Amino acid sequence: MSGVADTNMIVGLDIGTSKVVAIVGEVGPDGEIEIVGVGSHASRGMKRGVVVNIESTVHSIQRAVEEAELMAGCKVHSVTVGIAGSHIMSQNSHGMVAIRDREVVTQDVERVIDAARAVPELDKEKMRILHILPQEYVIDNQEGIRDPLGMSGVRLEARVHLVTAALNAAHNIEKCIRQCGLEVDTMVLEQLASSYAVLTEDEKELGVCMIDIGGGTSDMAIFTGGAIRHTAVIPIGGDQVTNDIAMALRTPTQHAEEIKTKYACALGKLASASEAIKVPSVGDRPARDLSRQSLAEVVEPRYAELFEMIQNKIRESGYEDLIAAGIVLTGGTSKMEGVVELAEEIFHMPVRLASPVGFKGLTDIVNNPVYSTAVGLLLYAKHERGERVLMDSVIPGKREPEEGFMGRMRRWIQDKF
């Protein structure tokens, strides 16, 4: 393996608030991804998904990529990168066109998607369209169509999920990556990427809400009927829990992070009152003893606040009664003991903690909720690449294979915007 110029190599880059993760994967002849390199470095230049210090972010990216290159024995040239933050906006949109020749061809689908993305309130000078995700098509009032090509009718409608990002926030991420000597293949909404790694097709069909709890933000995505219906970002994550511990226990932030990782529990009744932990003090003051239950009493209110905010977002979305598969938690901050139990108490529905799947190689390292977004970026990139290969042999205007249709649409959207 001499370099990432090899067409079988893909790289996912997750630039988070607390860490930067780079993962190198190789697509095998069977289409399965083998992860051959992983790099991680503390992130100091991001705050709630937004670049606040370019130099520090560039340094973190470089260190993470160098570590992944060393493990994989290759040179990275381009990456698929995730984007998150409160600047991300999403909405469901709708478009309608006449079918020109009474049979749907590619140009009809392109026109209806073009009509669906024409949102009057979208300021193109401030926002960038990240994704136009088709949910379903309607032909002459016949709903629930996922691939309309070749079908007969007079009127074609499209229902899509439109995701936008602040132009400056996206440019700053691209600037940091280019200063590392790398190119950006694709920029992907982080919760969309994570869904590729942790959700099953059955869950997406039945209805599920995925919550990726990171260091600075918690990213939410709701799927029903196999399509993404709603996305949202909540500006609370693991860093707020760490700050709560530091303030309540009067201990430096680095010690608060260590205490959180090793001893914290999100549900007080699961923590032992008799188990004591050492809490370092500020300055030269001696360390103090504290029970795990007392620590849990500091942590639980923050997680409860987060889950209640998410519950409100679910209710506002209108899909609360349609997520029969329940809640799927992932991300580094979801790993804490008691998080699943507390979530079940608040949401009153099934909750599971998910690690990334759908790959081989380095499973002992990567089979961890911390890597869900990074692995999801690899799976998204592989899926996109597979779609393009399939579309190379498609005759314009004719019926494509089911897999190739979505690839053509995504490529058209990227060219358009």
N, C-alpha and C positions, 0 to 999 in steps of 0.2 A: 504494500500500500504506500505509494510514493507521494500522493497529494490529493487534495480535495477536488482537483480538476477532474478526477475520476467521476464519470457520470453517475456512478452508484453511490456517491457520498453526499450526505446532507448534514447540515449543522443547525441546531436549534439554540437560540440565545434568549434566555429569560433574564431581563434586567429588572430585578426587584428592588424594593425599598431596603431590605436587610441583606440581600446577597445577589450576586450575579452568577448564573449557572450557564455553562456552555456544554452541549452534548453533541458528540460526533457519532453519526450512525451510517451504516453501510446497508444498502438495499440488496438482498440476495436474489438469486434466480427465482426463488419461490415467492418473491415480493415481500418477505418478512424483513423487518429492520433488525440488524444486529448492532447494538451499541458498543462502540470500540474505544470511546474516549469520553471522560467526564472531567470538567473543571469547575471549581467553585471558588468565589472570593467574596469577602465582605463588601457590601455596597455602602458608600458614604455620601454619594452625590445625588441620591434620589430621595424624594419625599412624596409619599402617597402617589407613586407612579409617575411623577414628573421630575425631569432633570432640574436640579437646583445648583449643581456644581459640575461643569463640564469636565474639568481636569480630573477631579476625583472619579467621576463615572468612567472616563476613558481609561484611567489606571485600573479600575476594577474589571472592566471588560478585557483589557489586555492580559491581566493575570489569569483570569478564568479561561480565556481562549488558549493561552500558552500552556496551561496545565492540561487541557483537553488534547491539544496537539501532541504534547509529550507522551501522553498515555496512548493515543491512537497511532502515533508514528507517522503523522501527516502534517500538511500545511493547510490551514483554513484560509479561504479566499472570500467566501460569502456566507451569509447567515439568513435564516428565517427568524425574525425577532418578534417578541410579544409586546403589546402595548396595553396599558391600563391607566386608571386614574379617574378622578371626578370629572375631568373634561370630556370623557367619553359620553356620547349621547346616542340614544337609539329610539326608534319608533317603527311601528308597523305602517306600511304604505300600500297603496292600491293603484293599479293601472289598468286601462282597458283600450283595446284597439279592434278594428275590424280585420277579419281574416281575409286576405286579398283573393286567394284562389280556392276558397272553401276547404282547403286542407292546410293544416299548420306546418309551416316550414321554419327553419332557423331564423330567417329575417323577421317573421311575425313575433317570435319569442323575444328577439332583440328589441323590437319596437315596443312591446308591452312592458319589458323591464325598464326601458328608457322612460316610458310614461310613468311607471311606478316610482322612479327615483326623482321625479320632478316635484320636489317638495318646496313650496313657495318660501317658507321661513328659513330654509337652509342658506346661510351666508357662505358662499364658496371662497370668499377672501379670508375667512377665519376658520373654516372647517374643511376637513378632508373626508371624503367617503372611504371608509375602510372596507366595508362589506355590503353587498346587496344580496341577501340570503333568501332565495325563493322558498316560500312556505307551501303554497299550492297554486294550481291554475284552475280556472273555471271556463268551460266552453259552453256557451248558450245555457247558462244556469246549471250546468252539470258540475258539481263541486268535487273537491278531493282528488284532482288530477295532479300527479307528480311529474309526469313527462308528457306534454301535450303533442309532441312532434308526430306527424302522420295522422292525427285525428281530424275528423271533418267537423265543420261548424261555420258559423257566421261571425261570432263575437268571441274574442279571447280576453280573459281577465287574468291578472297576476296579483297575488298577495305576497308581499315580501317583508323581510325585516331589514331595516336600513340602519347601519351603524356608522357613526361619524366620530372623528377625533379632532381636537384643536390642532390647527395647522402648525402653529409654533411648537407645540409639544412633540408632534411627530417629527418635525424638522430637527429639533434638538437631539432626539434619539438617533436619527440618521447621521447627524453631524458627529456625535460621539463615536459611532461605529466606523465612519469613514476616517476619522482621525486615528483609528487603530489599523488603518490600511485594509479595511474590509468593505465589502459591498452588501447592500440589503437586497435579498431576493424578494422577500415578501414581509409585510407588516401585518400581524394577526392579532385580533382581539384575544386577550389572554384567557378569558373564560371559555371562549370558543375553542381555543387550542386545548385547554384542559379537558374539555368534554370529549375530545377524540381519544384521550388516554384513560378516562375513568368511567365513562358511561357505556352501558350496553344498548344495543338496538332495541331490545324489549323495553327498557326504561324510557327511552325517547318516545317510543310508540305509546306506551301506557300513560306517560306524563310524569315528569320528574323535575325537581329544582336542584341544580348543582350550585354549591357555594364553595368557592376557592378562597380560603382565609390566609392572606399573606401577612407580611410585616406591616405594610402601610395601609392597605385597603382589603376589603372583602368583595370579591367579584361574584355576581349571581347571574345564572342563566336558567331560563325555564324552557323545557321542551315538551310539546304534546304532539301527537300524531306524526312523530318522526321528524318534526321541524322545530327550529328555534323560534320561540314566540315572544320572549321578553328578556332583556338584559338590564342590569343595573350595577352600580358601584356604590358601596357604602364605605365612607372614609374612616373606618375603624379596623385595626388589625393587631398583630402581635406587639408592635411597638407601644401601643397604648396600654397594653397589659403590663409590659415591662416598666413603663413610666409610673403606673399605679403602684407597683411593688416598690419601686425606688422611693416614691414619695411617702407611702404609708409606713415602710420599714426604715426609712432614713438610711438608705444604703446606696452606694454609687451605682450608676446605671449598668456597668459591666457585671457587677455582682448580682444585680437584680435580674439580668438576663440569664445568668447561670442558675440562680435559684428557681426561676420560672421553668427552665428546661428540665432541671433535675427533680424538683420537688413539688411543683404547683399542681393543683387539682381544681377543675372547674366546677365541681359540685361538693359543697362542704360536707355533706353527710357521708361521702365516700372517703374522706381524709381522716386519718387517725389523730385524736387529740393527744395521745401519749407519745407519738413519734416527734422528736425534737430535731430541729435543724439549726445550724449556725448561721447567723446573719452578720456579715461584716459591717462595721460602722464607718462613718465618715471620719477622716483624719486619723488621729492616733488613739481614738477611743476603742475600748475592747469590744470584741464580737459579743453578740447576745444570742440567747437561745429562744427559739420560737417554735410553736407546734405547727404541724402541717395543716391542721384544721384552721388555725388563725390565718395562715397564708391563703387557704382556700376562701376564707371570708373576704379577702381583698380581691381575689381573682374572679370569683363567681359573679359579682354584680356587673363587671365589664362584659363578660360573655353573655350574660342575660340581656344586657342592653343591646348588644350586637344582634342577638337572635330575635329580639322584639322588633328591632328596626327592620330586619329582613322579613319578619312576618308581616309587618305593615306594607312593605314593598310588594310582597306576594299578593296581599289583599287588594292593593291598588291596581295591580296588573290585571285583575279579573280572572286569573287562572287558579285560584286557591282550591277550587273544587275539582280541578282537572289533573292534579298531580298525584295520581293514585299510587305511583311507585315511591312517593315520599321524597326525602331529602338525601342528597349525597354530599358529604363533606370531604374536602381535600385541601391541600396546602399545608405548609409547615406549622401554622398556628392551630390547625385542627387536631394535631396529634396528642394534645394534652389529655391526661387521664380525666374522665368525667365529662368531656365535651359532648360525646354522643348521648350520654344519659341526660344531661341538661337540655340538649336540643330536643330530645323526645318529649321531655316534660313541657317544653314551651310550644313546640309545633303540633303536638298531639298526632303525630304520624310517624311511620317508620323512618329511621335515620341510620345510615351506614357511613363508615369511614373508608375512603377509597384510595388505593395506591395505583400508579399507572400500570397498564397491561398492554399487550399487543406488540411486544418486542422480545428479543433474546440477547444474551451477552450482558455481562456486568449486572445481572439481576440482583445480586447481593447488595450492590451499592444503590441502584436506581429504583428498586422496589420500595419506594418511600413516598408519602404524600408531598414531600418537599420538592420532588422532581416532576410532579404531574404536568405543570405547564411546559417545562422544557421538553419532556417526552412527547407531549401533545403537539408541540411545534414540529417535531420530527415527523409524526404521523400525518399532520396536516400537509407538510411539504411533500411527503411521499404520495399522498392522495392527489395533490395538485399535479405532481409530475406524471403520475399514472394517467390522469385525465388528458394531459396534453399529448402524451404518446398515443393514446387511443384516438384522439381527434385528428392526428396527422393524416390518417387514412380516410377521413370522412369527406364525402363529396358535399360541398355546400348546397343547402336546400333539401338534401335527402335525409332520410331517417337515420339517426345515429344510434349506436348501442346506448343502453340506458346509462352506463358509466360515463360515456363520452359526452353526453349532453351537458351535464353539470360542469364538466371541465371547460367546454367551449364557452359557456356562460361566464364563468369566472375569468377566463382569459379576455373575453370581450370587455368585461367590467374594468379589468386592470388597464387595458388599452385605452378605454374611454376616459378614465380618471387618472 
